[in-house]
Amino acid sequence: MALLIRGGTVVNADRAFRADVLCVGDRIAAVGADLDAPAGAHVVDAGGRYVMPGGIDTHTHMQLPFMGTVTADDFYTGTAAALAGGTTTIMDFVIPDPQQPLMDAFRTWRGWADKSAADYTFHVAVTWWDDTVHADMGVLVREHGVNSFKHFMAYKNAIMADDETLVKSFRRALELGAIPTVHAENGELVYQLQRELLAKGIRGPEAHPLSRPPEVEAEAANRAIAIAGVLGTPVYIVHVSCAESLDAIARARARGQRVYGEALAGHLVIDDSVYRHPDPAHARAYVMSPPFRPPHHQAALWQGLQGGNLHTTATDHCTFCAAQKAAGQDDFTRIPNGCGGVEERMAVVWDAGVNTGRLTPSEFVRVTSTNAAQIFNIYPRKGSVAAGADADLVLWDPLATRTLSAATQHSQGGFNVFEGRTVRGVATHTVAAGKVVYADGELRAERGAGRYVERPAFAAAGAAAFS
């Protein structure tokens, strides 16, 4: 069936222009002025609104088994929430247990994701090393379209990758044309600081940011960048939360090193005062790693996005309900780490970015969609409103307002870290694979409609992006 979006202003990363957008099946067939609607086409009037590429959230955790529990959002509820906010593709994480074959974990996650309502793709974590990991990385790249591998420098005695693993995995990724991604926190230092705080009787959520100060993140970011620099591989630093890590990225990029940085919507607008809330349950809801930071770090992150040293915006969507978070009521190290935001990201970044003059609409598209598609080699299939691209679109009303709240969200987490924030600029319609899946508050997500997106290796970057 055909869909014609008429009378809007198309916004791509390079320019904005008045045009109609015709979608036939799951692809964009034409972008231009005064397009004719084919017989039987569904027509949507986009007058007064922007038509932009669907958002790409580069960092989510749906149905994640973590810290003795499983996230409240599975691949259906989490991606349905994403569609309601204008995000049409998520990049989730396969996280093998230590000693678990990467391919076994990958097959498990693919099974879980069959219910996804939006398109999805995977980073695969390297949590241990031997010759089978080396071999499985090759199978994942060559046969399953995985071109990024995640490395946790945190979470000692669990999934932390030591320096030997980093070196061997980074080198293997380079051989395969894949990009290493890094959660940058010094896991040993975090562990020791946690032990010291508990020994002092500081056991509540206020201890969480004390155990993970900016220096802990910056040390790991500098180390990962140095290893990548020696080996000659690019590297992508996830959820950059502090000025010190941003400085490490900026210095490396000034030397010509290919380093990319990701900012979370939450880190851009929420500060560390949340951990001192008088209600411990409320404070526990904000426990994630890296933690929220003092306000001057938010200003630095915005400068990073404006100056081109941070490239993508994400959420680290990883939802736990109050009862799950209460597992750490007497010991902050047992609070399941994670917050939501996949539904709110686009509106928060627009409101705090475009409405303040920090970003232009085209720059907004760049940091919410296009850069992600280019860095992870799915552009222009994703991240562009152009003929031949996937028909993943968001219609955006820059004047409409919405108050963000757990009472109205589609996520199952039961808490909203942006609670009470009123944003100006929201998605009115979301189109995924040529179908209207969200329209003026009505969510039409379909279980299992999401497609697995293969991402070609960078060594094969000349391969047809539309295949």
Residue pairs with C-beta under 8 A, 6 or more apart in sequence:
1 25
1 40
1 41
1 42
1 434
2 22
2 23
2 24
2 29
2 37
2 38
2 40
2 41
2 42
3 22
3 23
3 24
3 41
3 42
3 43
3 44
3 391
3 431
3 434
3 435
3 436
4 20
4 21
4 22
4 23
4 35
4 37
4 38
4 41
4 42
4 43
4 44
5 20
5 21
5 22
5 23
5 44
5 46
5 51
5 393
5 395
5 431
6 20
6 35
6 37
6 43
6 44
6 45
6 46
6 47
7 18
7 20
7 45
7 46
7 47
8 18
8 19
8 20
8 21
8 46
8 47
8 49
8 50
8 51
8 395
9 16
9 17
9 18
9 19
9 49
9 50
9 51
10 16
10 17
10 18
10 19
10 21
10 31
10 50
10 51
10 52
10 385
11 50
11 51
11 52
11 361
11 362
11 364
11 365
11 385
11 396
12 52
12 53
12 362
12 365
12 370
12 384
12 385
12 386
13 362
13 363
13 365
13 366
13 369
13 370
13 371
13 383
13 384
14 362
15 362
16 50
16 361
16 362
18 33
19 31
19 32
19 33
19 51
20 30
20 31
20 32
20 33
20 34
20 35
21 28
21 30
21 31
21 35
21 51
21 385
21 393
22 28
22 29
22 30
22 31
22 35
22 37
22 38
22 41
23 29
23 391
23 393
23 431
23 434
24 38
24 434
25 391
25 434
26 390
26 391
26 433
26 434
27 388
27 389
27 390
27 391
27 434
28 385
28 386
28 387
28 388
28 389
28 390
28 391
28 393
29 387
30 387
31 385
31 386
31 387
37 43
42 436
44 395
44 429
44 436
46 395
46 429
48 397
48 399
49 395
49 396
49 397
49 398
49 428
50 361
50 395
50 396
50 398
51 385
51 393
51 394
51 395
51 396
52 86
52 361
52 364
52 365
52 369
52 385
52 393
52 394
52 396
53 365
53 369
53 370
53 373
53 382
53 383
53 384
53 385
53 389
53 392
53 393
53 394
54 86
54 87
54 88
54 89
54 369
54 382
54 390
54 392
54 393
54 394
54 430
54 431
54 432
55 82
55 85
55 86
55 87
55 88
55 89
55 345
55 346
55 368
55 369
55 394
56 87
56 88
56 89
56 90
56 91
56 312
56 368
56 369
56 372
56 373
56 382
56 383
57 82
57 87
57 89
57 90
57 91
57 314
57 315
57 317
57 342
57 345
58 91
58 238
58 262
58 312
58 314
58 372
58 376
59 91
59 93
59 238
59 239
59 262
59 264
59 314
59 315
59 316
59 317
60 78
60 82
60 90
60 91
60 92
60 93
60 314
60 315
60 316
60 317
60 318
60 342
61 71
61 92
61 93
61 316
61 317
61 318
61 338
62 71
62 73
62 74
62 75
62 78
62 79
62 90
62 92
62 112
62 113
62 116
62 317
63 70
63 71
63 73
63 74
63 75
63 78
63 112
64 70
64 71
64 93
64 95
64 318
64 338
66 318
66 336
66 337
66 338
67 327
67 334
67 335
67 336
67 337
68 327
68 336
69 320
69 324
69 327
69 336
71 78
71 318
71 319
71 320
71 338
72 319
72 320
72 321
72 324
72 411
72 412
72 413
72 414
73 81
73 317
73 319
73 340
73 411
73 412
73 413
74 112
74 115
75 92
75 112
75 113
75 114
75 115
75 116
75 120
75 450
76 115
76 116
76 117
76 445
76 447
76 448
77 410
77 411
77 412
78 90
78 317
78 319
78 342
78 411
79 90
79 116
79 117
79 118
79 120
79 445
79 450
80 117
80 118
80 410
80 443
80 445
81 340
81 342
81 343
81 409
81 410
81 411
82 88
82 90
82 118
82 317
82 342
82 343
83 117
83 118
83 430
83 432
83 437
83 438
83 443
83 445
84 343
84 410
84 427
84 430
84 438
84 443
84 445
85 342
85 343
85 344
85 345
85 346
85 347
85 427
85 430
86 346
86 347
86 394
86 396
86 427
86 430
86 438
87 118
87 342
87 343
87 345
87 346
88 118
88 119
88 392
88 393
88 394
88 430
88 431
88 432
89 118
89 119
89 120
89 121
89 382
89 392
89 453
90 116
90 118
90 119
90 120
90 121
90 317
90 342
91 120
91 121
91 122
91 123
91 148
91 314
91 372
91 376
92 109
92 113
92 120
92 121
92 122
92 123
93 122
93 123
93 124
93 125
93 150
94 102
94 105
94 106
94 108
94 109
94 122
94 123
94 124
94 125
95 105
95 125
95 127
95 150
95 159
96 102
96 104
96 105
96 124
96 125
96 127
96 128
97 105
97 127
97 159
98 127
98 128
98 158
98 159
99 128
100 127
101 132
101 136
102 124
102 126
102 132
102 133
102 136
102 137
102 140
103 136
103 139
103 140
105 124
106 122
106 124
106 140
106 144
106 146
109 122
110 122
110 452
113 120
113 450
113 452
114 448
115 447
115 448
116 448
116 449
116 450
117 432
117 437
117 445
117 446
117 447
117 448
117 449
117 450
118 432
118 445
118 449
118 450
119 382
119 390
119 392
119 432
119 433
119 450
119 451
119 452
119 453
120 450
120 451
120 452
120 453
121 145
121 376
121 378
121 452
121 453
121 454
121 455
122 146
123 146
123 148
123 149
123 150
123 181
124 137
124 140
124 146
124 148
124 149
124 150
125 149
125 150
125 151
125 152
125 159
126 133
126 137
126 149
126 150
126 151
126 161
126 165
126 169
127 152
127 159
127 160
127 161
128 161
128 165
129 164
129 165
129 168
129 169
133 169
134 168
134 172
137 149
137 169
137 172
137 173
137 176
137 178
138 172
138 176
140 146
141 147
141 176
141 177
141 178
141 457
142 176
142 457
144 454
145 452
145 453
145 454
145 455
145 456
146 178
146 455
147 177
147 178
147 179
147 376
147 377
147 455
147 456
147 457
147 458
148 178
148 179
148 180
148 181
148 236
148 376
148 455
149 169
149 173
149 178
149 179
149 180
149 181
150 181
150 182
150 183
150 238
151 161
151 165
151 166
151 169
151 180
151 181
151 182
151 183
151 224
152 159
152 160
152 161
152 183
152 187
153 160
153 161
153 166
153 182
153 183
153 184
153 185
153 186
153 187
153 220
153 223
153 224
154 160
154 183
154 185
154 186
154 187
154 190
154 220
154 289
155 187
156 187
156 188
156 190
156 191
157 191
160 187
161 169
163 223
163 227
166 180
166 224
166 227
167 227
167 231
169 180
170 180
170 227
170 228
170 231
170 233
170 235
171 231
171 233
173 179
173 180
173 233
174 231
174 232
174 233
176 457
176 459
177 457
177 458
177 459
177 460
177 461
178 457
178 458
179 233
179 234
179 235
179 236
179 375
179 376
179 458
180 224
180 228
180 233
180 234
180 235
180 236
181 235
181 236
181 237
181 238
182 220
182 221
182 224
182 235
182 236
182 237
182 238
183 238
183 239
183 289
184 217
184 218
184 220
184 221
184 223
184 224
184 237
184 238
184 240
184 245
185 212
185 216
185 217
185 220
185 289
185 290
186 216
186 217
186 219
186 220
186 223
189 216
189 219
190 211
190 212
190 216
193 210
193 211
193 212
193 213
193 216
194 207
194 211
194 332
194 333
197 203
197 207
197 210
197 211
197 332
198 207
198 331
198 333
202 210
203 330
203 331
203 332
204 280
204 283
204 332
205 275
205 280
205 283
205 284
205 286
205 287
205 328
205 332
205 335
206 275
206 276
206 283
206 332
207 332
208 275
208 287
208 291
208 332
208 335
209 272
209 275
209 291
209 292
209 293
211 332
211 333
212 289
212 290
212 291
214 241
214 242
214 243
214 244
214 245
214 293
214 297
215 244
217 241
217 242
217 244
217 245
217 290
218 242
218 244
218 245
218 247
218 248
221 237
221 240
221 244
221 245
221 248
221 249
222 248
224 235
224 237
225 235
225 237
225 248
225 249
225 252
225 257
225 259
228 234
228 235
228 257
228 259
229 252
229 255
229 257
234 258
234 259
234 260
235 258
235 259
235 260
236 259
236 260
236 261
236 262
236 375
237 245
237 249
237 259
237 260
237 261
237 262
238 262
238 314
238 316
239 262
239 263
239 264
239 267
239 290
239 314
239 316
240 246
240 249
240 261
240 262
240 263
240 267
240 301
240 304
240 310
241 264
241 267
241 290
241 291
241 292
241 293
241 297
241 301
242 290
242 293
242 297
242 300
243 296
243 297
243 300
243 301
245 261
246 261
246 300
246 301
246 303
246 304
246 309
246 310
249 259
249 260
249 261
249 304
249 309
249 310
250 304
250 307
250 309
252 259
253 259
253 309
260 311
260 312
260 375
261 304
261 309
261 310
261 311
261 312
262 310
262 311
262 312
262 313
262 314
263 301
263 304
263 305
263 310
263 312
263 313
263 314
263 367
264 313
264 314
264 315
264 316
264 341
265 313
265 314
265 315
265 341
265 344
265 345
265 348
265 349
266 288
266 292
266 315
266 316
266 339
266 341
266 417
266 418
267 290
267 292
267 293
267 297
267 298
267 301
268 298
268 301
268 302
268 313
268 348
268 349
268 352
268 353
269 298
269 348
269 352
269 418
269 421
270 286
270 292
270 417
270 418
271 292
271 293
271 294
271 295
271 298
272 291
272 292
272 293
272 294
274 282
274 283
274 286
274 292
274 417
275 283
275 286
275 287
275 291
275 292
276 283
277 283
280 329
281 322
281 325
281 326
281 329
284 322
284 325
284 326
284 328
284 329
284 335
285 322
285 325
285 339
285 415
285 417
286 292
286 339
286 417
287 325
287 328
287 332
287 335
287 336
287 337
287 338
288 316
288 318
288 337
288 338
288 339
289 337
301 310
302 352
302 353
302 358
304 310
305 313
305 353
305 358
305 359
305 363
305 367
306 358
306 359
306 363
310 367
311 367
311 371
311 372
311 375
312 367
312 368
312 371
312 372
312 375
313 345
313 349
313 367
313 368
314 345
315 339
315 340
315 341
315 342
315 344
315 345
316 338
316 339
316 341
317 338
317 339
317 340
317 341
317 342
317 411
318 337
318 338
318 339
318 340
319 338
319 339
319 340
319 411
319 412
319 413
319 414
319 415
320 336
320 338
320 413
321 412
321 413
321 414
321 415
322 414
322 415
324 336
325 335
325 336
327 334
327 335
327 336
328 334
328 335
328 336
339 417
340 409
340 411
340 413
340 415
340 416
340 417
341 348
341 417
341 418
342 411
343 409
343 410
343 411
344 404
344 409
344 416
344 418
344 423
345 368
346 368
346 394
346 427
347 402
347 404
347 423
347 425
347 426
347 427
348 404
348 418
348 421
348 423
349 359
349 364
349 367
349 368
350 364
350 396
350 398
350 423
350 425
350 426
351 421
351 423
351 424
351 425
352 358
353 359
353 363
353 364
353 367
354 360
354 361
354 364
354 398
354 425
355 424
355 425
359 367
365 383
369 382
369 383
370 379
370 383
370 384
371 383
372 382
372 383
373 379
373 380
373 381
373 382
373 383
373 384
374 383
376 455
377 455
377 456
377 457
377 458
377 461
377 465
378 453
378 455
378 465
379 465
380 386
380 388
380 389
380 465
380 466
381 389
381 390
381 465
381 466
382 389
382 390
382 392
382 453
383 389
385 393
388 466
389 466
390 433
391 431
391 432
391 433
391 434
392 431
392 432
392 433
393 429
393 430
393 431
394 427
394 429
394 430
394 431
395 427
395 428
395 429
395 430
395 431
396 425
396 426
396 427
396 428
397 425
397 426
397 427
397 428
398 424
398 425
399 424
399 425
400 424
400 425
400 426
400 428
401 422
401 423
401 424
401 426
402 422
402 423
402 426
403 420
403 421
403 422
403 423
404 416
404 418
404 419
404 420
404 421
404 422
404 423
405 416
405 419
405 420
406 413
406 414
406 415
406 416
406 419
409 416
410 443
427 438
428 439
428 440
429 436
429 438
429 439
429 440
430 436
430 437
430 438
431 437
432 449
432 450
433 449
433 451
435 444
435 446
435 449
436 444
437 443
437 444
437 445
437 446
437 449
438 444
438 445
456 463
456 465
